[in-house]
Amino acid sequence: MNVVLPDGNTLELADGASGLDAALAIGPKLAEQAVLIKANGETQDLRAPLPDGAKIEILTTRNTADPDALYVLRHSAAHLLAEAVRRLHPGVKVAIGPPIDDGFYYDFEFPTPITEGDLQAIEDEVKREIAEGRTFSREEITADEARERFRAEGEPYKVELVDTAQGAISLYTQSGANGADFTDLCRGPHLQNAAPIKAFKITGLAGAYWRGDSANTQLTRIYGTAFYKEADLAAYLERMEESRKRDHRRLGVQLDLFHFSELSPGSPFWHPKGMKIWNVLEDLRRRENLARGYVEVRTPQIYDKELWVTSGHWDKYREHMFTFESEERTFSLKPMNCPGHCVLYANGAVSYRDLPIRMSEAGVLHRDELAGALHGLLRVRMFSQDDAHIFCTPEQVEDEVLGCLDFGYSIYEKLGLEIKVELSTRPENKLGTDEEWDAAEGALKAALDRQGLTYSVNEGDGAFYGPKIDLHMLDSLGRGWQIGTVQLDFQLPQRFGLTYQGADNAEHTPVMVHRALIGSFERFIGILIEHFAGAFPFWLAPVQVRIVPVAEVHAAAAHELAAKLGGYRVEVDDSAETLGKRIRNAELEKIPFVIVYGEKESDDALAVRERGGGQSTKSLAELQGELAVLAAGA
């Protein structure tokens, strides 16, 4: 057999050769450093046979930042964690342990609960395993053999995984120099040995239901991470500390923006300052909607289940809906606006001359998220979305999609956000024919190409009713967040029997474009809090200027100055706190401008402190000019 190397040269190997065989054929040093192989762009274990004619790329310990190389390192580290837990906690039952972004986790059912205080001993044991040495070997067995093995070991979760597995059953055994070993059910891939794991850290403890179902046993999830270099771990921990400082839940309290209560889990209580941010974004949404030809609508909060049966959500989304019975009918709080907008469209006759119709609604939505999945503003049960649905002819689709993208970028540019674009294509549970999906995906690709946008393709991640363009931002810590989406839908108009009279006087079915650019207001504000670390741009800041009178005698003049700055969000802090404490409070609240007003200050000479440490003397006219420029960002 032959394989093709990255430089285009052909390498001849024995039939059934593995990636490790290929590495050995090139050189022993490469084989020693190899951690993973890509065959025709797909990752596979070094020990697995290669397809004849495959284009291969061998990843090594030098590829320390490659996501695939980190994936295999962390996958192997997760197995070392499982071995350590079994040794330290006899009787524990082992569930699953996949790599995730920035690390890995492993789920266990402990005979007695563990706490954060137990984690250091587990981490030390994993580090001992690495120092002692572990080699990973792979074997394939039948499902019956695997089932018998794990039943004998008292591992019910492994037995269940075998029962639901498809294809070959593979096991990985990690063996130590002193005879210690641990065998796990796993598809792989894994390292050759533990030597490349130069940095290991357990990062947290949480609860998790088996298979994510609250009806199942609650397991203990141990999180960790691993790197090829100690320096990379140190940099990661520094980023995590910075992330902790920026946590929107912490800053939300510090900045007096919102809070949560167990009286309504997953539903934020917005404080006045939080609502100021909300209303600035809402004003921006309404203003841009009006300029771009959208009409504002409002639809009911509660619907009979028949609406969701018609839309298809009852079969595919019911578990995330809040439902209740009334007068022998089943109702649901709406988790999205699109079916209601279809009902609105169907209320009157529509001509092709009326299209496109652009409906916009920032309505309140409810989704029944699992309690364990709730996370501050980022995952809530009640939220508002800058939702819009465009009904148009097939010929108008491309222009409408381009209009949505232009709208989104106009918002993101005001905030200085870096955006990456992703096209998500048909999922397995799609509605409609392949021909419809070909047309829908082709329309989105044409719009992206016409706009000249670079994008990646996420195969199979589209909505069940149509493909979508997802807009992701990179925040100041380099983290990615999906914020905007533009989705094409040929299905809902058909399911609701929507039509328009064409120029040929015949009835035609419109195309529906789903569009949310801010997305959930709650989530968007949470992301912005972390991105800006609470130091919002001037135009978005809940308090733009705070005036601090030096003493009580200066309070009246401070309020007069506030009135002169009445076009902005201005506060006067004339509380009983000391001057130093009041200035410090303004700094902690990250207020863009602080004016200290005493005997020497007047409209001709104001002592202005700018966020970040700059101090200067400005006249009122100069300050107003500067603020006007900053406010124009909105």
C-alpha positions in Angstrom: 0.0 0.0 0.0 1.0 3.6 -0.5 0.3 6.9 1.4 0.9 10.4 0.4 3.0 12.7 2.6 2.4 16.5 3.1 5.1 17.4 0.5 3.4 15.2 -2.1 5.8 12.4 -2.1 4.6 8.8 -1.9 5.6 6.4 0.9 5.3 2.7 0.3 4.2 0.5 3.3 3.2 -3.0 4.1 -0.5 -3.8 3.7 -2.5 -2.9 6.8 0.3 -0.5 8.0 -0.6 1.9 10.8 0.3 5.6 11.3 3.0 4.5 13.7 4.4 2.3 10.9 4.5 5.3 8.6 6.3 7.4 11.2 8.9 4.6 11.7 9.4 4.3 8.0 10.3 8.0 7.8 12.5 8.0 10.9 12.8 6.7 14.5 12.8 10.3 15.9 9.6 11.1 14.2 8.0 7.9 15.5 9.1 8.7 19.0 7.6 12.1 18.9 4.4 11.2 17.1 1.1 11.7 19.0 -1.6 11.5 16.3 -2.1 11.1 12.6 -4.5 12.7 10.1 -5.5 10.5 7.2 -7.4 12.3 4.5 -8.0 15.1 7.0 -9.5 12.8 9.6 -7.7 12.2 12.9 -7.1 8.6 13.9 -5.0 6.7 16.4 -1.4 6.0 15.4 -2.1 2.3 15.9 -5.1 2.1 13.6 -4.5 0.9 10.0 -4.2 3.5 7.3 -6.4 3.6 4.2 -4.5 2.8 1.0 -3.6 6.0 -0.9 -4.5 8.2 2.1 -2.9 11.7 2.4 -1.4 11.7 5.8 0.0 14.3 8.3 1.8 13.1 11.5 1.3 15.4 14.5 4.1 15.4 17.1 5.0 16.8 20.4 6.2 19.9 18.5 2.6 20.6 17.5 1.9 21.9 21.0 -0.8 24.4 20.0 -2.6 22.2 17.4 -6.2 21.6 18.6 -6.0 18.0 17.4 -2.7 17.4 19.2 -4.1 18.9 22.4 -7.2 16.8 22.0 -5.3 13.5 22.1 -3.1 14.7 24.9 -6.1 15.6 27.1 -8.0 12.5 26.2 -5.0 10.4 27.5 -4.8 12.7 30.6 -8.5 11.9 31.3 -7.8 8.2 31.3 -4.9 8.8 33.8 -7.4 10.6 36.0 -9.8 7.7 35.9 -7.0 5.3 36.9 -6.0 7.6 39.8 -9.6 7.9 41.0 -10.1 4.1 40.9 -6.9 3.6 42.9 -7.7 6.2 45.6 -11.5 5.5 45.8 -12.1 1.7 45.7 -15.7 1.0 44.6 -16.0 4.0 42.4 -17.9 3.4 39.1 -16.4 5.0 36.0 -18.6 6.7 33.4 -17.2 8.8 30.5 -14.3 11.3 30.1 -14.1 13.3 26.9 -11.8 16.2 26.0 -13.5 19.5 25.8 -12.5 23.1 25.0 -9.4 23.9 27.2 -9.3 20.6 28.9 -11.3 17.5 29.7 -13.6 16.0 32.3 -14.5 12.5 33.7 -17.7 11.5 35.4 -17.8 9.1 38.3 -20.2 7.6 40.7 -18.4 7.6 44.1 -19.4 5.3 46.9 -19.1 8.3 49.2 -19.2 11.9 48.1 -16.0 13.7 47.5 -15.3 17.4 48.0 -12.9 20.1 46.6 -10.5 19.0 49.4 -10.0 15.6 47.8 -8.9 17.0 44.4 -5.3 17.7 45.3 -4.6 14.1 46.3 -6.1 13.0 42.9 -4.0 15.5 41.0 -0.8 14.3 42.9 -1.6 10.7 42.0 -2.0 11.5 38.3 1.3 13.3 38.4 2.9 10.3 40.0 1.5 8.1 37.2 3.1 10.4 34.6 6.4 10.4 36.4 6.3 6.6 36.8 5.4 6.2 33.1 2.3 4.8 31.3 2.1 3.3 27.8 -1.2 3.1 25.9 -2.1 0.0 23.9 -5.2 -0.5 21.8 -7.3 -3.7 21.1 -10.6 -4.5 19.4 -13.0 -7.0 20.9 -16.6 -8.1 20.3 -19.5 -6.4 22.1 -20.2 -9.6 24.0 -16.6 -9.8 25.2 -16.7 -6.1 26.3 -20.1 -6.6 28.0 -18.9 -9.6 29.9 -15.6 -7.9 30.9 -17.2 -4.7 32.3 -20.0 -6.6 34.1 -17.4 -8.6 35.9 -15.6 -5.4 36.9 -18.9 -3.9 38.2 -18.9 -1.1 35.7 -22.6 -0.6 34.7 -22.0 2.6 32.8 -19.5 0.9 30.5 -21.9 -2.0 30.0 -24.6 0.5 28.9 -22.1 2.2 26.5 -21.3 -1.2 25.0 -25.1 -1.9 24.6 -25.5 1.4 22.6 -22.2 1.3 20.7 -22.1 1.0 16.9 -19.2 -0.5 15.0 -16.1 -2.1 16.5 -15.5 -2.1 20.3 -12.1 -0.8 21.1 -10.3 -0.8 24.5 -7.3 1.1 25.6 -5.0 -0.2 28.4 -2.4 2.1 30.1 0.4 0.1 31.6 2.9 1.2 34.2 6.4 0.0 34.9 5.3 -1.5 38.2 2.6 -3.6 36.7 -0.2 -1.1 37.3 -2.7 -0.9 34.5 -6.1 0.4 33.7 -8.4 -0.6 30.8 -11.1 1.7 29.5 -13.7 1.4 26.8 -12.8 4.1 24.3 -12.7 4.9 20.6 -9.5 6.8 21.0 -7.2 8.2 19.8 -4.5 8.2 22.5 -0.9 9.0 23.0 1.8 6.3 22.7 2.7 7.0 26.3 2.2 9.6 29.0 5.6 11.3 28.6 4.4 14.2 26.4 2.0 15.3 29.3 4.3 17.9 30.8 1.7 19.9 32.6 -1.5 18.6 34.4 -4.0 20.4 36.5 -7.4 19.5 38.0 -9.5 22.6 37.6 -12.9 21.9 39.2 -15.7 19.7 40.5 -19.4 19.6 39.5 -22.4 17.4 39.4 -23.7 15.9 36.2 -26.6 13.6 35.3 -25.7 10.4 33.4 -26.3 11.1 29.7 -27.5 14.6 30.7 -30.9 13.3 31.8 -32.2 14.4 35.2 -34.1 11.1 35.5 -30.7 9.3 35.7 -28.2 9.0 38.5 -26.3 12.2 39.4 -22.6 11.7 38.9 -19.6 13.6 40.1 -17.7 15.4 37.3 -14.0 16.2 37.7 -12.6 18.8 35.3 -9.0 19.1 34.4 -6.6 20.3 31.7 -3.2 19.3 30.3 -0.5 20.7 28.0 2.7 19.8 26.3 4.5 22.6 28.1 4.4 24.0 31.7 4.5 27.5 30.2 1.3 26.8 28.3 -0.4 25.7 31.5 0.9 28.8 33.3 -0.5 31.0 30.5 -3.8 29.2 30.6 -4.2 29.6 34.4 -3.4 33.3 34.0 -6.2 33.6 31.4 -8.5 31.7 33.7 -7.8 34.1 36.6 -8.4 37.0 34.3 -11.6 35.3 33.2 -12.7 34.9 36.8 -12.1 38.7 37.4 -14.3 39.4 34.4 -17.1 36.9 35.3 -20.3 38.8 34.5 -22.0 37.3 37.6 -19.4 38.9 39.8 -19.3 42.2 37.9 -23.1 42.3 37.7 -23.3 42.6 41.4 -20.3 45.0 41.7 -21.8 47.3 39.1 -25.3 47.0 40.4 -26.7 45.7 37.1 -28.8 42.6 38.0 -29.2 39.7 40.3 -30.8 36.3 40.4 -33.2 34.7 42.9 -34.2 31.1 43.6 -37.7 32.4 43.6 -37.4 32.4 39.8 -34.4 30.3 38.7 -32.8 31.3 35.5 -34.6 34.6 35.3 -32.6 37.8 36.0 -33.9 40.7 38.0 -32.7 43.8 36.2 -31.6 46.8 38.3 -32.0 50.4 37.0 -28.3 50.6 35.8 -28.7 47.3 34.0 -31.8 48.5 32.3 -29.9 51.6 31.1 -27.6 49.3 29.1 -30.6 47.3 28.0 -32.5 50.4 26.8 -29.5 51.7 24.9 -29.3 48.5 22.9 -33.1 48.4 22.5 -33.1 52.0 21.2 -30.3 51.0 18.8 -32.4 48.0 17.6 -35.6 50.1 17.1 -33.7 52.9 15.3 -32.0 50.5 12.9 -35.1 48.5 12.4 -37.0 51.6 11.3 -34.2 52.7 9.0 -34.1 49.3 7.4 -37.8 48.8 6.7 -38.8 46.5 9.5 -42.3 46.7 11.1 -42.7 46.1 14.8 -45.2 43.5 15.9 -46.2 41.8 19.1 -47.5 38.3 19.4 -49.0 36.3 22.4 -46.9 34.7 25.1 -49.1 31.5 25.4 -50.2 29.2 22.6 -52.2 26.0 22.2 -50.0 23.1 21.5 -51.6 22.8 18.0 -49.4 25.7 16.9 -46.3 23.8 17.9 -47.6 20.6 16.3 -48.1 22.6 13.0 -44.6 24.2 13.3 -42.9 20.8 14.1 -41.5 22.1 17.4 -43.8 19.8 19.5 -42.0 16.7 18.3 -38.5 18.2 18.1 -38.4 20.8 20.9 -41.1 19.9 23.5 -38.7 18.9 26.2 -37.4 22.6 26.3 -40.9 24.1 26.5 -42.9 25.1 29.6 -46.3 23.5 29.2 -49.5 23.5 31.3 -53.2 22.5 31.1 -56.1 24.9 31.1 -59.8 24.1 30.3 -58.8 20.7 29.1 -56.3 22.1 26.6 -52.5 22.0 26.5 -50.7 25.3 26.3 -47.1 26.3 26.2 -45.1 29.5 26.9 -43.5 30.4 23.6 -39.7 29.5 23.3 -39.5 31.4 20.0 -41.4 33.9 17.9 -41.4 32.4 14.4 -44.7 30.4 14.5 -46.5 33.4 15.8 -45.2 35.5 13.0 -46.4 32.9 10.6 -49.9 33.3 12.1 -49.6 37.1 11.6 -48.6 36.7 8.0 -51.5 34.3 7.3 -54.0 36.9 8.7 -54.5 38.6 5.3 -53.9 38.2 1.6 -50.4 39.0 0.4 -49.2 40.0 -3.1 -45.7 39.8 -4.4 -45.8 43.6 -4.4 -46.0 43.5 -0.6 -42.8 41.5 -0.2 -40.5 41.5 1.5 -42.3 41.8 4.8 -39.8 42.3 7.6 -41.4 41.6 11.0 -39.5 42.5 14.2 -40.3 41.6 17.8 -38.1 41.8 20.9 -40.6 39.5 22.8 -40.0 37.6 26.0 -39.3 33.9 25.5 -39.1 31.0 27.9 -37.1 27.8 27.6 -37.0 25.0 30.1 -33.3 24.7 30.6 -32.0 22.1 33.1 -31.0 23.7 36.4 -27.5 22.4 36.0 -27.1 24.1 32.7 -28.1 27.6 33.9 -25.2 30.0 34.0 -25.8 33.6 34.9 -27.0 35.7 31.9 -25.4 33.3 29.5 -27.9 30.5 29.9 -31.3 31.5 31.3 -34.9 30.4 31.2 -36.5 33.8 30.4 -34.9 36.0 27.8 -35.6 38.6 25.1 -34.3 38.3 21.6 -33.9 40.9 18.9 -36.0 38.6 16.7 -37.1 39.3 13.2 -38.6 37.2 10.4 -38.5 38.2 6.8 -41.0 36.8 4.3 -39.8 37.2 0.7 -39.8 35.6 -2.7 -37.0 33.2 -3.7 -35.5 35.9 -5.9 -35.2 38.3 -2.9 -33.5 35.9 -0.6 -29.9 36.8 -1.4 -30.5 40.6 -1.0 -32.4 40.0 2.3 -29.6 37.9 3.7 -27.1 40.5 2.7 -29.2 43.2 4.4 -29.2 41.1 7.6 -25.4 40.7 7.5 -25.0 44.5 6.9 -27.3 45.2 9.9 -25.3 42.8 12.1 -22.0 44.3 11.2 -23.2 47.8 11.8 -23.9 46.8 15.4 -20.7 44.9 15.9 -18.5 47.6 14.5 -20.0 50.1 17.0 -18.7 47.8 19.8 -15.4 47.0 18.1 -16.1 43.3 18.0 -14.1 40.9 15.8 -16.5 38.6 14.0 -16.0 35.2 12.4 -18.6 33.7 10.1 -19.8 30.1 10.0 -22.2 28.4 7.6 -24.1 25.5 9.2 -25.6 22.9 6.9 -28.4 20.3 7.0 -28.6 18.1 10.2 -29.7 14.5 10.2 -33.1 15.4 11.7 -33.9 17.9 9.0 -37.4 18.6 7.6 -37.9 18.9 3.8 -36.2 17.4 0.7 -32.6 17.5 -0.3 -33.5 19.6 -3.2 -35.0 22.3 -0.9 -31.9 22.1 1.2 -29.6 22.4 -1.8 -31.4 25.6 -2.8 -31.4 27.0 0.7 -27.7 26.3 1.3 -26.8 27.6 -2.1 -28.6 30.9 -1.4 -26.7 31.5 1.8 -23.3 30.6 0.2 -24.1 33.0 -2.7 -24.9 35.9 -0.2 -21.6 35.2 1.7 -19.6 35.1 -1.5 -21.2 38.2 -2.8 -20.4 40.1 0.4 -16.8 38.8 0.2 -16.9 37.3 3.7 -14.5 34.5 4.7 -16.4 31.7 6.4 -16.0 28.2 7.7 -18.6 25.4 7.1 -20.0 23.5 10.1 -21.5 20.4 8.5 -24.7 19.1 10.0 -25.3 21.9 12.5 -28.1 23.7 10.8 -31.6 24.1 12.3 -34.0 21.2 11.6 -35.9 23.6 9.2 -33.1 25.2 7.3 -29.4 26.1 7.1 -28.0 29.1 8.9 -25.2 31.7 9.0 -23.8 32.0 12.6 -21.8 35.1 13.6 -19.2 34.5 16.3 -17.3 37.2 18.2 -13.8 36.8 19.7 -13.7 38.6 23.0 -10.7 40.3 24.6 -9.5 37.0 26.1 -9.7 35.2 22.7 -12.8 33.3 23.6 -15.4 32.7 20.9 -19.1 33.5 21.4 -21.9 32.8 19.0 -24.1 36.0 19.0 -25.9 36.5 15.7 -27.7 34.2 13.3 -29.4 34.4 9.9 -31.4 31.3 9.1 -33.2 30.3 5.9 -36.4 28.4 6.2 -38.4 26.7 3.4 -40.4 24.6 5.8 -42.5 26.7 8.2 -44.2 28.7 5.3 -45.2 25.3 3.9 -46.4 23.9 7.2 -48.5 26.9 7.9 -49.8 27.1 4.3 -48.5 30.6 3.7 -48.8 32.0 0.2 -48.6 35.1 -1.9 -50.1 36.0 -5.2 -47.3 36.2 -7.8 -47.1 38.4 -10.9 -48.6 35.4 -12.8 -51.7 35.6 -10.5 -50.8 32.1 -9.2 -50.3 31.2 -5.5 -46.7 30.8 -4.4 -45.0 29.9 -1.1 -42.8 32.6 0.4 -39.3 31.9 1.9 -38.8 32.8 5.5 -35.6 34.3 6.9 -35.0 34.1 10.7 -32.8 36.8 11.9 -31.3 37.6 15.4 -28.2 39.8 15.5 -27.9 40.7 19.1 -29.5 37.4 20.0 -30.7 37.1 23.6 -30.3 40.6 25.2 -29.4 38.8 28.5 -26.6 36.7 26.9 -25.3 39.6 24.8 -25.0 41.9 27.8 -23.3 39.1 29.8 -20.8 38.6 27.0 -20.2 42.4 26.8 -19.7 42.6 30.6 -16.9 40.0 30.3 -15.4 41.4 27.1 -15.1 44.9 28.4 -14.5 43.8 32.0 -17.4 46.1 33.0 -15.7 49.1 31.4 -18.3 49.8 28.7 -17.8 52.2 25.8 -19.0 55.7 26.8 -22.2 55.4 24.6 -23.2 52.2 26.4 -22.1 52.9 30.0 -25.0 53.0 32.4 -23.5 56.0 34.1 -21.4 58.2 31.8 -20.4 61.0 34.1 -20.3 61.2 37.9 -19.8 64.5 39.6 -18.2 64.3 43.1 -18.6 67.5 45.2 -15.6 68.0 47.5 -17.8 69.0 50.4 -21.5 69.5 51.2 -21.2 73.2 50.4 -20.3 72.3 46.7 -23.3 70.0 46.2 -25.7 72.6 44.8 -23.1 73.6 42.2 -22.5 70.0 41.3 -26.2 69.4 40.7 -26.3 72.6 38.5 -23.4 71.2 36.5 -25.3 67.9 36.1 -28.2 69.8 34.7 -26.0 71.4 32.1 -24.8 67.8 31.1 -28.4 66.7 30.9 -28.1 65.1 27.5 -26.0 62.4 29.1 -26.4 59.8 31.9 -25.0 61.9 34.8 -25.0 61.2 38.6 -24.0 63.4 41.5 -22.5 61.5 44.5 -23.0 63.8 47.4 -23.2 61.0 49.9 -21.7 61.1 53.4 -18.7 59.0 52.4 -15.2 60.7 52.3 -14.1 62.3 49.1 -11.4 59.6 48.6 -14.0 56.8 49.1 -16.4 58.4 46.6 -13.7 58.8 44.0 -12.7 55.1 44.6 -16.3 54.0 44.2 -16.5 55.7 40.8 -13.3 53.9 39.8 -14.7 50.5 40.9 -17.9 51.2 39.0 -15.8 51.9 35.9 -17.5 55.2 35.2 -15.9 56.8 32.1 -15.7 60.4 33.4 -15.5 61.6 37.0 -15.6 65.4 37.8 -14.4 66.4 41.2 -16.1 69.8 42.0 -14.7 72.1 44.7 -13.8 75.7 45.4 -11.5 76.0 42.4 -13.9 74.4 39.8 -16.2 76.4 37.5 -17.6 76.0 33.9 -14.2 77.3 32.7 -12.1 74.9 34.7 -13.4 71.4 35.6 -11.2 68.7 37.2 -11.9 65.7 35.0 -10.7 62.2 35.7 -11.0 59.8 32.7 -11.3 56.1 33.2 -7.9 54.5 33.1 -6.1 57.2 35.0 -6.0 60.3 32.8 -6.6 63.6 34.7 -6.9 67.0 33.1 -8.6 70.4 33.4 -11.3 71.1 30.8 -13.8 73.8 30.3 -17.5 72.7 30.2 -17.6 73.5 26.4 -14.5 71.3 25.8 -15.9 68.5 27.9 -19.3 68.6 26.1 -17.5 68.5 22.7 -15.5 65.4 23.8 -18.6 63.7 25.1 -20.5 64.4 21.9 -17.9 62.6 19.8 -17.9 59.6 22.2 -21.7 59.5 22.3 -21.8 59.4 18.5 -20.6 55.8 18.7 -24.2 54.8 19.3 
